[in-house]
Amino acid sequence: MINFPRGREVILGVGAGIAAYKSCDLLRRLIDVGHSTTVIPTSSSINFVGRTTWEALSGKPAPSELWDSNEGVAHVDAAKRAELIVVAPATADLIARIATGRADDLLTSTILATTAPILIVPAMHPEMYLNPATQSNIALLRERGLSVMEPAIGKLTSGDEGIGRFPETSIILKEINQLISSRQKLRNKKIVVTAGGTIEAIDPVRYIGNRSSGRQGLEIAYRARSEGACVTVIAANTEEFNLPGVKRINVGSAREMQNAMKSELDTADALIMSAAVVDAKPAARSEEKISKENLVEITLERNPDLLAEAAQQKRPNQVFVGFAAETEGNLLERGLRKLHSKGVDYLYVTDVSGGRVFGEETTTGILLSKRGVSWNFLEAPKVEVASYIVDRLAEDFVELGSGNE
């Protein structure tokens, strides 16, 4: 079973302030709404909330130093995984270190290495927050594109009252949702993704099929949904999956997939045809099981080319992406030939020699564009290919004048 999270990959950075205990509730709420959340506390913050608490609440390790693990490059790996970083609470010292580009622990190193959006939630004594140095650092962070919340006004641990109080969890979550929504690349877009392999029945027991697992298509569907798209997955024979927030249409044969596509494409902005459609089917299907003594010959007839037929009805403001699997010859040459014969905007041609790629988490291939641009992938995670395709869709919609209305 492939279980996709409802939300995003979030890093919760925790600074060394008494408000750290309030981030425990923030962590729980992030998980409740479906975000896969990893906590990276600063080493000093562990004086307020211990690592065991963070690990128990998140169900994941909560490293604080670069050398807590010798697997991979910790800060680079975390920076690549993160789709959002929330630093809560952010102390005056932590804000200063982020503003000056310090990278002296895992959290600041990850922040320096990431391209994900970052939300800073300051919490400190009023005089510290209003100090010109802190205000200058906050202004600098905002200038660089980081989001910095205004702290709440109220009673503080010191007994004083004023600005600097950690905001309520609901207010932080609202800010997170607005930040995610404002950066989603495919808002208001309908994306149709076909996934898996179709099958054609020989008799009630046997069928003609292929080895497609549907994993690549599902990764694309997940990335598109994460970017705010309304996603329909037309699923043939795939791995079992749980993909919250998408419309799922189960099909078996090429004809069933064709009918589902016709019903969805009129209102779609893009088609990602990643399903492996069986090229031929038995000319006649037996309603009774054929005895093995009589199963000596099967007459086949060609299935329709679903992608090519759909492309003939393609509107100028739609974007179509096709897939092709090859085992020999020049991938680029074969891929370009299919790119143009299918009439699509992009085509991903993958090398499946020796049965590789099917059911695996990595893929080797070339993403081709009708504009003459190509991107090469060598044993790349399928989620990386999915991200590239989603990014290309977003760029094309902007060029077509239909981006994120």
Long-range contacts (C-beta under 8 A, 24 or more apart in sequence): 1-239, 1-240, 1-241, 1-242, 2-215, 2-218, 2-239, 2-240, 2-241, 2-242, 2-243, 3-241, 3-242, 4-218, 4-222, 4-241, 4-242, 4-243, 4-244, 5-34, 5-35, 5-36, 6-33, 6-34, 6-35, 6-244, 6-245, 7-33, 7-34, 7-35, 7-36, 8-35, 8-36, 8-83, 8-84, 8-180, 8-226, 9-35, 9-36, 9-38, 9-81, 9-82, 9-83, 9-84, 10-35, 10-36, 10-37, 10-38, 10-82, 10-83, 10-84, 10-85, 10-86, 11-37, 11-38, 11-39, 11-40, 11-78, 11-82, 11-84, 11-85, 11-86, 11-110, 12-37, 12-38, 12-39, 12-40, 12-86, 12-88, 13-39, 13-40, 13-41, 13-42, 13-85, 13-86, 13-87, 13-88, 13-90, 13-107, 13-110, 13-111, 14-39, 14-40, 14-41, 14-42, 14-45, 14-49, 14-54, 14-87, 14-88, 14-89, 15-42, 15-45, 15-87, 15-88, 15-89, 15-90, 15-91, 15-93, 15-94, 15-123, 16-42, 16-44, 16-45, 16-47, 16-48, 16-91, 16-93, 16-94, 17-45, 17-48, 17-89, 17-91, 17-123, 17-124, 17-166, 18-48, 18-157, 19-88, 19-89, 19-123, 19-165, 19-166, 20-45, 20-48, 20-49, 20-89, 21-48, 21-49, 22-89, 22-166, 22-169, 23-49, 23-88, 23-89, 24-49, 24-53, 24-57, 25-169, 26-86, 26-88, 26-169, 26-172, 26-173, 27-54, 27-57, 27-58, 28-57, 29-169, 29-173, 30-86, 30-173, 30-176, 31-57, 31-58, 33-173, 34-244, 35-84, 38-62, 38-78, 38-81, 40-64, 40-78, 40-106, 40-107, 40-110, 41-107, 42-94, 42-105, 42-107, 43-105, 63-106, 64-105, 64-106, 64-107, 65-105, 65-106, 66-105, 66-106, 66-109, 68-106, 74-106, 74-109, 75-103, 75-106, 75-109, 75-110, 75-112, 75-113, 76-113, 78-106, 78-110, 78-113, 78-114, 79-110, 79-111, 79-113, 79-114, 79-115, 79-116, 80-114, 82-110, 82-114, 82-116, 83-116, 83-226, 84-116, 84-117, 84-118, 84-119, 84-176, 84-179, 84-180, 85-110, 85-111, 85-114, 85-116, 85-117, 85-118, 85-119, 86-118, 86-119, 86-121, 86-172, 86-176, 87-111, 87-118, 87-119, 87-120, 87-121, 88-119, 88-120, 88-121, 88-123, 88-166, 88-172, 89-121, 89-122, 89-123, 89-124, 89-166, 90-120, 90-121, 90-122, 90-123, 91-122, 91-123, 91-124, 92-122, 92-124, 92-128, 92-129, 92-131, 92-133, 92-134, 95-120, 95-122, 95-134, 95-137, 95-138, 95-141, 96-133, 96-134, 96-137, 98-137, 98-141, 98-146, 99-137, 99-138, 99-140, 99-141, 100-137, 117-147, 117-179, 117-180, 117-183, 118-146, 118-147, 119-146, 119-147, 119-148, 119-149, 119-175, 119-176, 119-179, 120-146, 120-147, 120-148, 120-149, 121-149, 121-151, 121-166, 121-167, 121-172, 122-148, 122-149, 122-151, 122-164, 123-151, 123-164, 123-165, 123-166, 124-151, 124-164, 125-156, 125-158, 125-160, 125-164, 126-156, 126-160, 126-162, 126-163, 126-164, 128-164, 129-163, 129-164, 130-163, 147-175, 147-179, 149-175, 181-228, 184-226, 184-227, 184-228, 184-404, 185-227, 185-228, 185-390, 185-391, 185-393, 185-394, 185-403, 185-404, 186-224, 186-227, 186-228, 186-229, 186-390, 186-393, 186-394, 186-397, 186-404, 187-227, 187-228, 187-229, 187-404, 188-228, 188-404, 188-405, 189-224, 189-228, 189-229, 189-230, 189-269, 189-270, 189-393, 189-397, 190-229, 190-230, 190-231, 190-232, 190-267, 190-268, 190-269, 190-270, 191-221, 191-224, 191-229, 191-230, 191-231, 191-232, 191-268, 191-269, 191-270, 191-271, 191-272, 191-393, 192-231, 192-232, 192-234, 192-261, 192-264, 192-265, 192-268, 192-270, 192-271, 192-272, 193-217, 193-218, 193-220, 193-221, 193-224, 193-231, 193-232, 193-233, 193-234, 193-271, 193-272, 193-274, 194-233, 194-234, 194-235, 194-236, 194-257, 194-261, 194-271, 194-272, 194-273, 194-274, 194-275, 194-306, 195-221, 195-233, 195-234, 195-235, 195-236, 195-238, 195-274, 195-275, 196-235, 196-236, 196-237, 196-238, 196-275, 196-276, 197-236, 197-237, 197-238, 197-275, 197-276, 197-277, 197-278, 198-236, 198-237, 198-251, 198-252, 198-253, 198-254, 198-256, 198-257, 198-275, 198-276, 198-277, 198-278, 198-303, 199-236, 199-237, 199-252, 199-253, 199-278, 200-253, 200-254, 200-278, 200-280, 200-281, 200-282, 200-303, 201-252, 201-253, 201-282, 201-285, 202-282, 202-285, 202-286, 202-290, 202-298, 203-285, 203-286, 203-287, 203-288, 203-289, 203-290, 204-286, 204-287, 204-288, 204-289, 205-289, 206-290, 206-295, 208-278, 208-280, 208-281, 208-282, 209-237, 209-278, 210-276, 210-278, 211-276, 211-355, 211-358, 211-359, 212-236, 212-237, 212-238, 212-275, 212-276, 212-358, 213-238, 213-239, 213-358, 213-359, 214-238, 214-239, 214-241, 214-274, 214-275, 215-239, 215-359, 215-360, 215-361, 215-382, 216-274, 216-323, 216-363, 216-382, 216-385, 216-386, 217-272, 217-274, 217-275, 218-243, 219-382, 219-383, 219-385, 219-386, 220-272, 220-274, 220-386, 220-389, 220-390, 221-246, 221-272, 222-383, 222-386, 223-383, 223-386, 223-387, 223-389, 223-390, 224-272, 224-390, 224-393, 227-390, 227-394, 232-264, 232-268, 234-260, 234-261, 234-264, 234-275, 236-275, 239-359, 253-281, 254-278, 254-281, 254-303, 254-304, 254-306, 255-303, 257-306, 258-304, 258-306, 258-309, 261-306, 261-310, 265-310, 265-313, 265-318, 268-318, 269-317, 269-318, 269-319, 269-397, 269-402, 270-318, 270-319, 270-320, 270-321, 270-393, 271-307, 271-310, 271-318, 271-319, 271-320, 271-321, 272-321, 272-389, 273-306, 273-307, 273-310, 273-320, 273-321, 273-322, 273-323, 273-344, 274-321, 274-323, 274-348, 275-323, 276-323, 276-325, 277-303, 277-306, 277-307, 278-303, 279-303, 305-342, 307-342, 307-344, 308-341, 308-342, 308-343, 311-342, 311-343, 311-344, 312-343, 314-343, 316-400, 317-400, 317-402, 319-345, 319-346, 319-393, 319-396, 319-397, 319-400, 320-344, 320-345, 320-346, 321-345, 321-346, 321-347, 321-348, 321-389, 321-392, 321-393, 322-346, 322-347, 322-348, 323-347, 323-348, 323-349, 323-350, 324-348, 324-349, 324-350, 325-349, 325-350, 325-352, 325-357, 326-350, 326-351, 326-352, 327-351, 327-352, 327-353, 328-353, 331-365, 331-366, 332-366, 332-368, 332-374, 335-366, 335-368, 336-368, 339-368, 339-370, 340-370, 344-370, 345-369, 345-370, 345-396, 346-370, 346-389, 346-392, 348-385, 348-389, 367-392
